[in-house]
């Protein structure tokens, strides 16, 4: 009801479980899918994994009860573009859908700083099969792009990165776009995950 009330958002389908959600994505090919972490038949994590792998043009937002839980970390690894709490305000819900549809990641810089240290520390050592982020891929990036990636991984916004590098925000946007394109990453969230897995930064690094 909240999303349907928005003039620029159309809800094309609803699903009662993860398996039905995958079928709906296959039929409608939506820009964005909202998935509850806990669902019958197939949970949100399993559905996110399938959707992100089979329909990469569809972005996934996870809905969860807690802002920090294991499901969130696993969902990001599965390919989700971010998460929202179930008690999110209606305006923030619509804004989040718009952000993800536009290719942005739904993790505020302040959340990223708090989340990512625990996120990286909880994962097994070495690159994950999900993202395959060997350090040699960093060689594709210019020196300035590598700097941008490290600052992204610290949870800095474009404005903060611009100040750190003494460049314009437009230049930062270009660097971020190049990083995502060269590393074939979905969004800023996965650039952060890649940075930790490739060894560009380490958990807890300032």
C-alpha positions in Angstrom: 0.0 0.0 0.0 2.8 2.4 0.9 4.7 1.8 -2.4 1.6 1.7 -4.6 0.7 5.1 -3.3 3.9 6.6 -4.8 3.4 8.2 -8.2 6.7 6.8 -9.6 6.5 3.3 -8.1 4.4 0.4 -9.4 4.1 -2.8 -7.4 3.9 -5.5 -10.1 3.6 -8.6 -7.8 3.4 -9.9 -4.3 4.6 -13.3 -3.0 4.0 -15.2 0.2 7.3 -17.1 0.2 10.7 -17.1 -1.4 10.0 -19.6 -4.1 7.0 -17.6 -5.2 9.1 -14.5 -5.2 11.6 -16.1 -7.6 8.7 -17.0 -9.9 7.3 -13.5 -9.8 10.7 -12.1 -10.7 11.0 -14.4 -13.6 7.6 -13.3 -14.9 7.8 -9.6 -14.2 11.5 -8.8 -14.2 11.1 -5.9 -11.7 13.7 -3.3 -11.0 13.7 -3.9 -7.3 12.5 -6.8 -5.0 11.8 -6.4 -1.3 12.5 -9.7 0.5 11.7 -10.6 4.1 14.6 -12.4 5.6 12.3 -15.0 7.2 9.8 -16.6 4.8 8.4 -20.1 4.4 9.4 -22.6 1.7 12.5 -20.7 0.8 13.8 -18.0 3.1 14.8 -14.5 1.9 18.5 -15.4 1.8 18.0 -18.3 -0.5 15.7 -16.3 -2.7 18.2 -13.4 -2.8 20.9 -15.8 -3.9 18.8 -17.1 -6.7 17.5 -13.8 -7.9 20.9 -12.0 -7.8 22.5 -14.9 -9.7 19.8 -15.5 -12.3 18.4 -12.0 -12.7 21.3 -9.5 -12.1 19.3 -6.6 -13.5 16.9 -6.9 -10.5 18.1 -5.3 -7.3 17.3 -6.9 -3.9 16.5 -5.1 -0.7 16.2 -7.2 2.4 13.7 -6.5 5.2 14.9 -7.5 8.7 13.8 -7.1 12.3 17.3 -6.2 13.5 19.9 -3.8 12.1 22.7 -6.2 12.9 22.2 -9.9 12.5 23.9 -12.7 10.6 21.2 -12.7 7.9 22.2 -9.2 6.9 25.8 -10.2 6.3 24.8 -13.3 4.4 22.3 -11.3 2.3 25.0 -8.9 1.3 27.2 -11.7 0.2 24.3 -13.2 -1.7 24.1 -10.0 -3.7 21.5 -7.9 -2.0 22.0 -4.1 -2.5 21.2 -3.2 1.1 18.6 -3.7 3.9 15.8 -1.9 5.7 14.3 -2.5 9.1 10.7 -3.6 9.2 9.7 -0.5 11.2 11.1 1.8 8.5 9.1 5.0 8.0 7.0 5.0 4.8 9.0 7.9 3.3 12.2 6.1 3.9 10.9 2.9 2.4 9.9 4.6 -0.8 13.2 6.5 -0.8 15.2 3.3 -0.3 13.4 1.7 -3.3 14.2 4.7 -5.5 17.9 4.7 -4.4 18.4 1.0 -5.2 16.5 1.3 -8.5 18.9 4.1 -9.4 21.9 1.8 -8.7 22.8 3.2 -5.3 23.5 1.0 -2.3 21.1 1.1 0.7 23.6 1.5 3.4 24.2 4.9 4.9 27.9 5.8 5.5 27.3 5.7 9.3 25.8 2.3 9.0 28.6 1.1 6.8 31.2 2.1 9.3 29.5 0.2 12.1 28.5 -2.8 10.1 31.4 -3.6 7.9 34.0 -4.3 10.6 31.9 -7.0 12.1 30.8 -8.1 8.6 34.4 -8.7 7.5 35.4 -10.3 10.8 32.6 -12.8 10.7 33.6 -14.2 7.3 36.1 -17.0 6.7 39.6 -15.9 5.6 40.2 -15.7 1.9 38.0 -14.6 -1.0 34.4 -15.9 -1.0 33.0 -18.0 -3.9 30.2 -15.5 -4.1 32.3 -12.5 -5.1 35.7 -14.1 -6.2 37.8 -11.1 -5.3 41.4 -12.0 -5.8 43.8 -9.2 -5.1 45.2 -9.2 -8.6 41.9 -7.6 -9.8 42.9 -4.5 -8.0 45.6 -4.0 -10.7 42.9 -3.0 -13.1 42.3 0.1 -11.1 44.3 3.3 -11.3 46.0 4.6 -8.2 43.3 7.1 -7.6 40.6 4.5 -8.1 42.2 2.2 -5.5 42.3 5.2 -3.1 38.6 5.7 -3.8 37.9 2.0 -3.1 39.7 2.1 0.2 37.7 5.2 1.2 34.5 3.6 0.1 35.3 0.6 2.4 35.7 3.0 5.3 32.1 4.1 4.8 32.8 7.5 3.5 30.2 9.4 1.4 31.1 10.9 -2.0 31.4 14.3 -0.3 33.8 13.0 2.3 35.8 11.1 -0.3 36.0 14.4 -2.3 37.3 16.2 0.7 39.8 13.5 1.5 41.2 13.4 -2.1 40.8 17.2 -2.7 38.7 16.7 -5.8 35.1 17.5 -6.8 32.2 15.2 -6.0 31.7 14.8 -9.8 35.2 13.4 -10.0 34.5 11.0 -7.1 31.3 9.8 -8.8 33.4 9.1 -11.9 36.0 7.1 -9.9 33.3 5.1 -8.1 31.6 4.3 -11.5 35.0 3.2 -12.9 35.6 1.0 -9.8 32.2 -0.7 -10.1 32.6 -1.2 -13.9 36.1 -2.5 -13.9 35.5 -4.9 -11.0 32.0 -5.9 -12.3 30.4 -5.1 -8.9 26.7 -4.3 -8.5 27.0 -1.3 -6.2 28.9 0.4 -3.4 28.0 -2.3 -0.9 29.8 -4.9 -2.9 32.7 -2.6 -3.5 33.1 -2.5 0.3 32.9 -6.3 0.5 35.4 -6.7 -2.4 37.9 -4.3 -0.7 38.0 -6.4 2.4 38.2 -9.7 0.6 40.9 -8.5 -1.8 43.0 -7.2 1.1 42.7 -3.5 0.0 41.7 -2.8 3.6 41.4 -4.9 6.8 38.6 -5.0 9.4 39.0 -2.3 12.0 41.3 -0.2 9.8 40.7 3.6 10.3 
